[in-house]
Amino acid sequence: MAQTGKWMRNLTFLFLVLTIAACNPNKHQPVVVKLGDAPTFNSDTAYSFIEKQLAFGPRVPTTSGHQRCGDFIVSKLSDYGLQVTEQKDTVVGFDKRSFPLRNITGSINPENPRRVLLCAHWDSRPYTDQAKENRSDSLVGANDNASGVSVLMEIARNLAQTNPKIGVDLVFFDVEDQGRPAYEPAAGPDDYGYCLGSIYWANNLNGYKAEYGILLDMVGAKDAIFALESISMANAKPTMLKVWDMGHQLGYGDYFQYNRVKPVYDDHKYINEGSDIPCIDIIDHDATTSSEFGKYWHTHDDNLQLIDNKTLQAIGQTVMQVVYNEPGS
């Protein structure tokens, strides 16, 4: 009887464990922390920055819209009082064409040895290659990635007004979205031609270090979902969970979900591979689509009507709160 009772107790315990796991398959409970004195992110201002970028037209390298948008980013960061540097060179795309590269960095507290990297790509795609028709049109790119740029710019405005305790570098990567169109077959895995700006940046750091990085890509769509992307979890799990937990603590749990999803070959991949900076990707995820991005992705629907201030607010306030929660050096 004693053995039978022990067996029954073990079976009951196993049943409870399996039941709890079924209710919470990710088995992560958000960590609650004392909140630092972060300013309030203004989603209306961020939205206006998206409008401004779209007004320039396609932000494709070698176009006037691209030149004017880059000048706008530099001008605003300088007006806010950030230290602005530009990384310029020439890179070669998938079709052997040369692109002028213009990575832009705005720095707060440049003398502080403790640094955090916030980044986004600022160029737009030259094709709507996931559309059903007119696939050679340039992408408007409201969400991909005027949204990420706009969130960084609003964060920059706040950083300049309310100094954080650490150093922050906001990097705007160029030539991210100039890869081979989907309707042209690639010759191999290295023939896609994406993320040329971040690859160049990671290979030319000149001693730059940051404790971690946060990449923003497609962060403004209505009802967006942001999941735990696998490359981020493999290389920067503590940072990813810190950001997601903060999102939940601030009341944005509907956006920050703890399900783990397949790798996304975005700028963060090359930051993780080319530097010692563990970097995560906050990127819209839609499991109902074959690409696992939104149905708007690389189509004509990626326009201003797609953008929702609530999503911008959730991402901007969460990332900003993470920065302001960092202790000083």
N, C-alpha and C positions, 0 to 999 in steps of 0.2 A: 504493500500500500504506500509506503514511504516513497519508493521509486516512482510509482504511478502518479502520486501527488506532485513530486518534483517535475515529472515530465509534463503534467498539465499546467503547472505554473510557468514552465519555460515556454510552452506553446502559447499560453495567454500573453506572456511578455512579447513574444515574437509577433503575435497578432496586433498588439498595440503599436509596436514599432512600425510595422508595415502600414497600419492605418494612418499614423502620423505622417509617414513618408508620402503616402498617397495624397493626403490633404495638403502637404507642403513639399512637393517633389524637389524643390531647389534647396531646401533645408538651410535657408539663410534668414536669420532674423535681423532686420535693420538695426544698426547701432545708433543710439541717440547720443548726441554730444551737445555741449554748451555752445550756443551760437555766438560767433564774434560779431562785431559791430559793422556789418556789411551795409552799404547804401542800398537803396531800392532801385532795381533795374527798371528802366522805362521802356516798355514794349512799343509804345507809340513812336519813340525816337528810333528804335531799332527798325520798325516798319518803314519809317521815312528814309532810312539808309538803303533799304531794299529798293524803294521807289527810285531813289537817286541813281543807284547802279543800273537799273533797268533802263532808265532814261538815256544812258550813254549808248545803248544799243548792244550788239554782241560784244562780249569781252574776250574775243579771240585774239591771241597774239598776232601782231602785225596790223591790226585794225585800229582805226581812230578811237573807237569805243574802248578798246583795251587800254590804249595810252591815256585817255582821259580818266578812266576809272582808277588806274594806278596813281595818277597825279592827285586825284581826289582823296584816296586813302592816305597818301603821304601828307597832303595838306592838312587833313583833319587831325591826324596824329600829331603833327607839328604844332597845330593850333592848340591842342590840348596840353602841350608841354612835354610830350614824350620824347625821348631820344630816338631819332629815326635814322636807320641805316638801310641801304639798299644793296642787294647782291645781284650783280648783273653779269651776264655771260651769254653764250650761245649754246643751245642744246639741239640734239638731232632727234627727230621724231621717227615713228615707225616706217614712214615712207621716204626716209633719208632727207626730208626737208629740214632746214635749220630754223629754229625759233629763237627770237631774242628772249632771254630769261630775265625776269625782274621779281625776285623775292624781296618782300618789304618787311622790316621789323620795327616795331615800336616798343621801347623799353621803359619801364618804371623802376626807379631805384637801381640804376645800373651799377652802383658801387657795392650793392648787397651781394655777398657770396651765396646766399640761399636764394635759389631762383626756381620759378615755375614757368613752363612753356604752355602757352595757349595758341592754337593755330587753326587755320582754315585755308582752303584754296580760293583764289579770287578770279581765276579765268573761267570762261564759260565754254560749253561744248560747241564745236562747229557743225554738229549734225544732230538732228532729232531721229537718230537711227533706230529707236525702238517704236517709232510711230508706224501707223499702217500706210500712210501716204506722205508725200513731200518730205521724205526722210533726209534729204540733203540740206534742209533748212537749218539755220543756226538755232541753237537752243536759247530761249529767253533766260532760263536758269534762275527763276525767282527763288526756288528752294535749293537748287544745285548750282552755285552755292552762294548766291547773294545773301541767303539767310545766315549762314555761318559767319560771313564777313560782317554782316550787320550786328550780330550779337557781340562779336569781338570789338567792334567800334563803340558800341554802347558801354561795354565793360571798360574800354580804354577811357572813355569820358568820365566814368565814375572813379576809376583808379587815379586819375589826375586830380580829381576834386577831394577824394578821401583816401589818403595814402595808406596802402597796406603795410604790414610789418615785414614783408619779404619783397624780393625783386621779381618782377613779372616781365616776360618777353612775349609779345603778341606777334606771331609770324604769319604773314599772308603769302602762301605759296603760289607761284605762277606755274603755268604749263602742266596742270594736273589732268585736265580733261580733254587733252588733244589726242587720245589714243585711237587706234584703228576702229572704224565704224563696224557695227555688228553685221552689216550686209557684205563686208569684205572678209573672207576667211583669213585667219592668221597662219603664218608659216610654222609657228611653234609658240611655246609658252612665254618666250621673251620677245614676242613680236607685237605686243599690244600697245606699247608706247604711252602708258599712263604714268602719272606721278613723277614727271621729270624734274619738277621744281624741288620736291621734297628729297628725291634721290640726290640731287646736286647739293642741297643744303646739308644733308646728313654726312656727305662725303667731304665737306669743306667747313667744319665747325671751328677750326683754329683754336681749340682749347675750350670752347663754350661747353658749359655743363648746366643741367637743370635736374632737379630732384624727380620730376615727372612731367609728362606732357598730356594735354587734353586736346584732341582734334574734334572740330565741329564740322559736320558735313550733312547737309539736308536736315536742318533742325527747325523748320518753320511751318511745316504742313499741318493742316487741321487734323486732329485726332491721331497725331503721330505716335508711334510706339518705338521706344529705344530699349533694345535687349542687350544681353551680355555677349558681345561679339568675341569669337574664340581667340583671335590673335591678341586682343586686348587682355583677355583673361590669362592667357599663357605668359604674357610678358609683364603685365602691370595689374595683376588682380587686386592688390591692396588699394590702388588708386581707383580702379573701377568700382569696387564696392564702397569706397568712401564717397564717391560722387553719387552713386545710386542711393545709398543710405541717406545722404543729405537731401536728395530729391524727395524721398519718402517723408523725411522729417519736416520738410517745408510744405508738404501737402500735395506733391506732384507724383504720387505713386502710380497713377494711371498712365503716366508717360514712361516712367522708369520701371521696367519689368525685369524680373530676375531669371527669366528663361534664357538659357544659353543657346546661341545660334552659330552657324558655320562661319568660317573666316571671310572677312571682306578685305580685298587687296587694295587698300586705301593708303593715304599718305603715312598713316601710323605704322604700317608694315615696314616701310623703309627707314623710318626714324628708329624703330626697334632694332632693325638689322644693321644700320649704319652708325649707331651711336650707343652710348651707355644710358640713354634717357628712356625709361619705361613709359610708353605712351599708349593711351586708350583712344578709341574712336566712339564718339557719340553720333550715331547715324540712324536715320529712319529705317525701320524694319517692317516688312509686310509679308508674313508667311503665306498669304493667299496668292502671291504672284510667283512666277517661275524664277525671277531675278532675286526675289525676297526683298526688293525695294518697292516703293509705292508704284501704283499703276501709272502715275504721271512721269516716272523716271525716263529721261531722255526722249520725251514726247512734247508736243505743243501744249500739253496741259500743265506743264511746269511754268505757270504764269502767276501773276500777282493774286489772282482769285484763289489760289491754293493756300496762300499764307494766312495763318491764324495768330493773332497777338497772344492768345493764351499759351500756345506752344513756345513762342519766342520768350514769353515771360518765364515759363517753367525752366527752360534751358538756361537762359541768362541769369536768373536769380540763383539757381542751383550752383552753376559754375562760379559765380561771383562769391557766393557764400563760402564755398570750399576755399577760395583764395584768401578771404578775410578770416577764415578760421585757422590759417597757418600761423604758428608762433614766429616771433622774430629770431634773428640770428644771435 
